[in-house]
Amino acid sequence: MTSVIFLGTPNFGSVVLEGLVKDSYDVKAVVTQPDKKVGRKQVVHASEVKQMAQKYDLPVYQPAKLSGSKELDELMEIKPDFIVTAAYGQFLPSKFLASAKIAPVNVHGSLLPKYRGGAPIQYSLLNGDSETGITIMEMVKKMDAGDIFAQKALKIEPEDNSGTLFEKLSILGRDLLLETLPKFLDNTVTRTSQDPDQVVFSPNISKDQEQIKLTMTASQANNLIRALNPDPGAYLMLDGKRFKVWKARVADEKTDLPAGSLVSNKKRFAISFADNSVLDLLEVQPMGRKRMDIKSYVNGQGSHFKVGEKIIDD
């Protein structure tokens, strides 16, 4: 059996991991991020990759930092055929990558060299791209800079958000990986160097990026909402308070109202944005409340605002 050390953390990685197991790869070890406390009650949560590893009784390693850890020493002794990563979230030491007998391989959620970094799926939505995809690539010391072994594109649908794209790309990534690994074994794999002139980076989303700004057009605001759903969520400052928007739609109409004004709260809740554009909010979450559809909001708090009044803070 072909041996693998697998590294990953979110559900994207768990789908790839299960694919390897079901395709009869010998997964010698699974490395994932440490358990973390989540929510108001600070409940300890194991990563989706850890949960998948436990389902198949696979050995799990969870160093806070792999480099210099005792876990790394143990993993170095395994010397698997492949080291495979899928959204692990840490840089890997060069000596560890070199311990793979055949290749260290990464499943990356973009069409490299576009969107190197930790948030490729989010940036494809932020920038209004029409497609994204998966790259199977060689892991090297420099971030996402290795040679490309395989790529496959995926159309981004208007209703897609980060959650739906992660789900679609995890399946595409699993399938493309399982198509590619056997090519190493029969010497038919190809490799293509990345064009450095085409490199685009996608750093992790910052706290500042979570706010929907009035300098945005309705389309840009909608792209941000899609990119940050389901985590961490984009927000407006409405009446001085954070007001999360989970789903919206760009309206066909134009308005002369200043950006941040209420265009309508009759059976809809529409806000003006830059370039006279209008955004219909469809699913929202006022501070301290649960998520709700816009009908529930308009029938309650949303009915107190007046059309034409500026209700969104800069």
TORLUMFI-732949 format. One record per residue (C-alpha): residue in one letter; residue number from 1; x, y, z. Coordinates in Angstrom, 2 decimals. Example, Ala and Ser with C-alpha at 12.3 -4.5 7.8 and 13.67 -1.06 7.14 Angstrom:
// TORLUMFI-732949
a_1_12.30_-4.50_7.80
s_2_13.67_-1.06_7.14
// end
This chain:
// TORLUMFI-732949
m_1_0.00_0.00_0.00
t_2_1.11_3.55_-0.74
s_3_1.81_5.34_2.55
v_4_0.76_8.89_3.42
i_5_1.12_11.43_6.19
f_6_-1.85_13.78_5.96
l_7_-2.06_17.33_7.31
g_8_-5.26_19.40_7.38
t_9_-7.72_21.12_9.68
p_10_-11.19_22.21_8.39
n_11_-13.84_20.20_6.57
f_12_-12.04_20.86_3.27
g_13_-9.25_18.65_4.59
s_14_-11.53_16.01_6.10
v_15_-13.13_15.33_2.71
v_16_-9.70_14.84_1.14
l_17_-8.57_12.63_4.04
e_18_-11.60_10.34_3.75
g_19_-10.98_10.07_0.03
l_20_-7.46_8.79_0.67
v_21_-8.68_6.25_3.22
k_22_-11.48_4.96_0.99
d_23_-9.05_4.70_-1.94
s_24_-6.91_2.33_0.16
y_25_-3.99_4.62_0.88
d_26_-2.13_3.70_4.07
v_27_-2.51_6.84_6.18
k_28_0.26_6.50_8.74
a_29_-0.47_9.72_10.63
v_30_-2.84_12.69_10.60
v_31_-1.62_16.12_11.71
t_32_-4.11_18.84_12.56
q_33_-4.38_22.01_14.63
p_34_-4.96_21.72_18.40
d_35_-8.51_21.57_19.75
k_36_-9.91_25.02_20.47
k_37_-12.65_26.54_22.59
v_38_-15.52_28.04_20.59
g_39_-18.69_29.97_21.30
r_40_-19.88_31.79_24.39
k_41_-19.72_28.61_26.45
q_42_-16.15_27.95_25.28
v_43_-16.88_24.36_24.34
v_44_-13.77_22.47_23.26
h_45_-14.00_21.66_19.55
a_46_-11.85_19.16_17.65
s_47_-11.09_20.00_14.03
e_48_-13.09_18.26_11.32
v_49_-9.90_16.51_10.21
k_50_-9.35_15.12_13.71
q_51_-12.94_13.90_13.82
m_52_-12.48_12.15_10.48
a_53_-9.19_10.59_11.63
q_54_-10.89_9.26_14.76
k_55_-13.67_7.76_12.62
y_56_-11.05_5.58_10.93
d_57_-8.85_5.03_14.04
l_58_-5.91_6.90_12.54
p_59_-3.05_8.24_14.71
v_60_-3.52_11.98_15.34
y_61_-0.84_14.58_16.09
q_62_-1.75_18.12_17.21
p_63_1.33_20.24_17.86
a_64_0.69_23.94_18.39
k_65_3.69_24.46_16.11
l_66_5.05_21.57_14.08
s_67_8.53_23.00_13.60
g_68_10.81_21.99_16.49
s_69_8.18_19.81_18.16
k_70_8.60_16.28_19.50
e_71_5.75_15.31_17.18
l_72_7.90_16.34_14.22
d_73_10.66_13.98_15.35
e_74_8.18_11.10_15.39
l_75_6.72_12.02_12.01
m_76_10.18_12.28_10.46
e_77_10.79_8.63_11.30
i_78_7.77_7.45_9.28
k_79_9.23_8.41_5.85
p_80_5.97_8.00_3.92
d_81_5.64_7.80_0.15
f_82_3.62_11.04_0.14
i_83_3.08_13.94_2.49
v_84_-0.32_15.44_1.62
t_85_-1.69_18.72_2.96
a_86_-5.14_20.25_2.49
a_87_-5.78_23.48_4.42
y_88_-3.51_22.66_7.34
g_89_-2.67_26.22_8.35
q_90_1.04_26.05_9.18
f_91_4.32_26.20_7.29
l_92_6.09_22.84_7.14
p_93_9.82_22.43_7.81
s_94_11.90_21.67_4.72
k_95_13.46_18.61_6.33
f_96_9.98_17.19_6.93
l_97_8.97_17.77_3.30
a_98_12.17_16.04_2.21
s_99_11.25_12.94_4.24
a_100_8.58_11.98_1.68
k_101_9.96_9.19_-0.52
i_102_8.01_10.28_-3.60
a_103_6.66_13.81_-3.12
p_104_5.16_16.35_-0.71
v_105_1.85_17.38_-2.29
n_106_-0.61_20.17_-1.47
v_107_-4.30_20.46_-2.42
h_108_-4.78_24.22_-2.90
g_109_-8.13_25.97_-3.38
s_110_-7.30_28.22_-6.35
l_111_-5.87_28.16_-9.85
l_112_-2.29_29.02_-8.98
p_113_-0.35_31.24_-9.33
k_114_-3.51_33.25_-8.61
y_115_-4.30_33.47_-4.90
r_116_-1.33_32.12_-3.03
g_117_-1.95_32.27_0.71
g_118_-4.49_31.39_3.35
a_119_-7.75_32.76_1.90
p_120_-7.91_31.88_-1.82
i_121_-11.59_30.95_-1.79
q_122_-12.61_34.15_-0.03
y_123_-10.63_36.33_-2.44
s_124_-12.16_34.69_-5.51
l_125_-15.54_35.89_-4.19
l_126_-14.28_39.27_-2.96
n_127_-12.96_40.04_-6.42
g_128_-16.07_38.88_-8.22
d_129_-14.28_36.13_-10.16
s_130_-16.31_33.95_-12.52
e_131_-14.32_30.82_-11.71
t_132_-11.93_29.30_-9.20
g_133_-10.52_25.81_-8.95
i_134_-8.06_23.35_-7.45
t_135_-4.32_23.06_-7.89
i_136_-2.36_19.93_-6.96
m_137_1.15_21.21_-6.37
e_138_4.51_20.42_-4.89
m_139_5.12_21.80_-1.43
v_140_8.27_23.89_-1.12
k_141_9.61_26.23_1.55
k_142_8.13_29.32_-0.13
m_143_4.36_29.73_0.31
d_144_2.35_28.02_-2.45
a_145_5.23_28.47_-4.90
g_146_5.87_24.86_-5.92
d_147_5.45_23.28_-9.32
i_148_1.94_22.45_-10.49
f_149_1.05_18.78_-11.07
a_150_-2.62_19.22_-11.98
q_151_-5.38_21.86_-12.09
k_152_-9.12_21.87_-12.58
a_153_-11.45_24.88_-12.81
l_154_-14.85_25.36_-11.18
k_155_-17.48_27.93_-12.14
i_156_-18.56_30.30_-9.36
e_157_-22.35_30.56_-9.30
p_158_-24.11_33.83_-8.29
e_159_-25.53_32.17_-5.17
d_160_-22.18_30.75_-4.03
n_161_-20.56_31.89_-0.80
s_162_-17.37_30.70_0.91
g_163_-19.22_27.84_2.56
t_164_-20.63_26.42_-0.66
l_165_-17.35_26.92_-2.52
f_166_-15.37_25.18_0.22
e_167_-17.74_22.23_-0.05
k_168_-17.55_22.05_-3.86
l_169_-13.78_22.53_-3.94
s_170_-13.15_19.90_-1.26
i_171_-14.83_17.30_-3.50
l_172_-13.00_18.57_-6.60
g_173_-9.73_18.57_-4.65
r_174_-10.26_15.03_-3.37
d_175_-11.02_13.71_-6.84
l_176_-8.16_15.54_-8.55
l_177_-5.69_14.37_-5.89
l_178_-6.79_10.76_-6.33
e_179_-6.38_11.13_-10.11
t_180_-2.89_12.63_-9.70
l_181_-1.14_10.46_-7.10
p_182_-1.15_7.29_-9.26
k_183_0.63_9.27_-11.99
f_184_3.66_9.55_-9.70
l_185_3.72_5.78_-9.38
d_186_3.59_5.09_-13.13
n_187_5.86_8.03_-14.04
t_188_3.24_9.90_-16.07
v_189_2.91_12.93_-13.79
t_190_3.79_16.29_-15.32
r_191_5.03_19.42_-13.60
t_192_4.68_23.05_-14.61
s_193_6.53_25.95_-13.01
q_194_4.44_28.88_-11.83
d_195_4.81_32.15_-13.73
p_196_6.09_34.67_-11.12
d_197_4.59_37.55_-13.12
q_198_1.10_36.12_-12.62
v_199_1.30_35.69_-8.84
v_200_-1.59_37.13_-6.79
f_201_-1.68_36.80_-3.00
s_202_-4.68_36.11_-0.77
p_203_-3.68_36.82_2.84
n_204_-5.98_35.84_5.67
i_205_-9.01_38.09_6.10
s_206_-8.35_40.86_8.64
k_207_-10.79_42.31_11.15
d_208_-10.85_45.59_9.21
q_209_-12.05_43.77_6.10
e_210_-15.18_42.49_7.85
q_211_-16.94_45.87_7.76
i_212_-19.09_46.72_4.75
k_213_-18.01_50.25_3.81
l_214_-20.14_52.92_2.16
t_215_-17.39_53.52_-0.40
m_216_-18.31_50.12_-1.86
t_217_-20.81_49.62_-4.63
a_218_-23.70_47.25_-3.95
s_219_-21.89_44.57_-5.98
q_220_-18.69_44.98_-3.94
a_221_-20.66_44.84_-0.70
n_222_-22.45_41.71_-1.87
n_223_-19.15_40.09_-2.81
l_224_-17.82_40.76_0.69
i_225_-20.96_39.29_2.27
r_226_-20.59_36.12_0.18
a_227_-16.86_35.87_0.90
l_228_-17.34_36.09_4.67
n_229_-20.28_33.67_4.92
p_230_-20.26_31.47_7.00
d_231_-17.24_32.79_8.88
p_232_-16.68_35.38_10.26
g_233_-19.55_37.30_8.65
a_234_-19.61_40.81_7.20
y_235_-21.28_43.67_9.03
l_236_-22.68_47.17_8.63
m_237_-22.64_49.79_11.36
l_238_-26.39_50.43_11.60
d_239_-27.54_53.06_14.06
g_240_-24.16_52.80_15.83
k_241_-24.28_49.02_16.28
r_242_-22.83_46.06_14.41
f_243_-25.40_44.59_12.08
k_244_-24.31_41.39_10.35
v_245_-25.52_40.67_6.86
w_246_-25.44_37.01_5.86
k_247_-27.19_37.22_2.52
a_248_-28.04_40.03_0.11
r_249_-28.89_40.74_-3.52
v_250_-27.90_43.60_-5.80
a_251_-31.05_45.45_-6.86
d_252_-31.69_46.41_-10.49
e_253_-32.69_49.96_-9.56
k_254_-30.58_53.09_-9.06
t_255_-31.07_55.77_-6.41
d_256_-30.14_59.41_-5.86
l_257_-29.96_58.94_-2.09
p_258_-26.54_59.25_-0.41
a_259_-24.73_56.01_0.34
g_260_-25.96_54.48_3.59
s_261_-29.55_55.65_3.21
l_262_-32.66_53.51_3.53
v_263_-34.19_53.07_0.07
s_264_-37.12_50.92_1.19
n_265_-38.42_48.98_4.18
k_266_-41.70_47.84_2.66
k_267_-41.49_44.05_2.22
r_268_-37.74_44.51_1.71
f_269_-34.85_46.32_3.37
a_270_-32.80_48.16_0.75
i_271_-29.72_50.30_1.37
s_272_-28.01_52.74_-1.01
f_273_-24.32_52.31_-1.84
a_274_-21.68_54.01_-3.98
d_275_-22.40_54.84_-7.64
n_276_-26.13_55.12_-6.91
s_277_-26.36_51.34_-6.47
v_278_-28.83_49.57_-4.18
l_279_-28.45_46.43_-2.08
d_280_-31.39_44.37_-0.82
l_281_-30.58_42.69_2.50
l_282_-32.06_39.19_2.67
e_283_-30.73_37.61_5.88
v_284_-29.44_39.66_8.80
q_285_-28.39_39.49_12.43
p_286_-28.79_42.55_14.68
m_287_-26.37_42.74_17.58
g_288_-27.38_40.37_20.37
r_289_-29.97_38.61_18.22
k_290_-30.15_35.44_16.17
r_291_-29.95_35.34_12.39
m_292_-33.29_36.11_10.76
d_293_-34.81_36.54_7.31
i_294_-35.49_40.08_6.22
k_295_-39.27_39.73_6.53
s_296_-38.90_39.11_10.26
y_297_-36.59_42.10_10.61
v_298_-38.80_44.46_8.59
n_299_-41.84_43.45_10.64
g_300_-39.91_44.29_13.81
q_301_-36.94_46.64_14.28
g_302_-36.67_47.50_10.60
s_303_-40.08_49.16_10.53
h_304_-38.89_52.02_12.76
f_305_-36.57_53.58_10.17
k_306_-37.72_56.15_7.64
v_307_-37.10_55.91_3.90
g_308_-34.51_58.47_2.81
e_309_-32.78_58.65_6.20
k_310_-29.08_57.80_6.44
i_311_-28.95_54.85_8.83
i_312_-25.54_53.30_8.03
d_313_-22.43_54.78_9.63
d_314_-19.23_55.31_7.63
// end
